[in-house]
Amino acid sequence: MNQYNQPPRFRQKSSAGKWILGLLCAALLGGAAGYGGSLLAMKTTEPSKSQSGVNITQGSSPATGRVEAVDVSDVVNAVRPTVVEITTESVTSGNSLFGQYVSQGAGSGVIMSSDGYIITNNHVVEGARSIAVRTADGTEYDAKLVGTDPSTDLAVIKVDAQDLQPATFGNSNDLKVGSAAIAIGNPLGSLGGTVTTGIISALDREIVIDNETMVLLQTDAAINPGNSGGGLFDASGNLIGIVNAKQSASGIEGLGFAIPISDAVDVLQELIENGAVTSRPLLGVSLQEMNDGIYIMQVSEGGSAAEAGLQTGDKILSFDGHEVDSVAHLKQQLRKHRIGDVVSMEVERDGRTKTVDVTMKGQDQR
């Protein structure tokens, strides 16, 4: 109880008039306190604008202290033209009865330059014989594949256009858990320009996709099939990630993932320049996981493994001093190295353990 709510104190000897006056004073003070409280309540419910430009409203209830984003329409209107719909056609080999047939796919992309370079996922365009792009204003283009990188699930395609609106790249290294996240894409392949909002739920999540260990952003913004390749934006409209995965197990919701844009920049540049990532070291082998370990199934001629004397049938025990028990784990260790590094590998051959030194070579050095 604060000072304004304490009843006024009087001497025991007091007239009725003094009691009436005291009660009147208490009423006036209580009214002032109530008026001040109402002003405070009005103040806390007024929308405030953060440095990022997103209007937020803080609830007046002290029990919840809830803060909620009430309007991101300005940000969405600014960045929606940077996201495109992608449709693909692929020829798939069937069985002997039906032969080959054409399958269709759909995804999303983000414009990275005004002259038509577009980012998407490798898995969106992988194996496609034709790629079509539809921009936010309804214009349709045929696209050509510039380059892909399965290790990061990134790809670049190109349309013959000018004056497209490119996305502004943000810095995903500066993100914090709880930062606002806005996903824009083409869910189900038919709902282009769909916007969902949420937060960054976690940073640096290690997720294994198709035997590739990826370090991704996690968000609770709704992600659905067709969102792949679309943009994840911050509250200022900067591109912070390329959406590429969703946890779709039964009963699980709010687990979407995106490639951090700061990790993607160098890969995208190499894809534009070379059509592939040539600065990454390659072991030069085909691998197979068995119940008891990882085996080399094929050795590429002229590659790192071949020059080190590794052979088909070798069981890989360790790489650079780290025991490896999966292909994903081995690739994760490989990505820590550069071309020219010498890495010690331990393999089992004919029941004996053998240690070899492997000099890492790049794609263009084979």
Salt bridges, closest charged atoms under 4 A:
GLU68 OE2 - ARG66 NE 3.26
GLU85 OE2 - ARG134 NE 3.93
GLU89 OE1 - ARG129 NH2 3.67
GLU140 OE2 - ARG134 NH1 3.04
ASP149 OD1 - ARG280 NH1 2.82
ASP153 OD2 - HIS123 ND1 2.81
GLU212 OE2 - LYS331 NZ 2.92
GLU212 OE1 - ARG335 NH1 3.19
GLU253 OE1 - LYS246 NZ 3.98
GLU307 OE2 - LYS361 NZ 3.04
ASP314 OD1 - ARG349 NE 2.78
ASP320 OD2 - HIS337 NE2 2.95
ASP325 OD1 - HIS329 ND1 3.75
ASP341 OD2 - HIS337 ND1 3.38
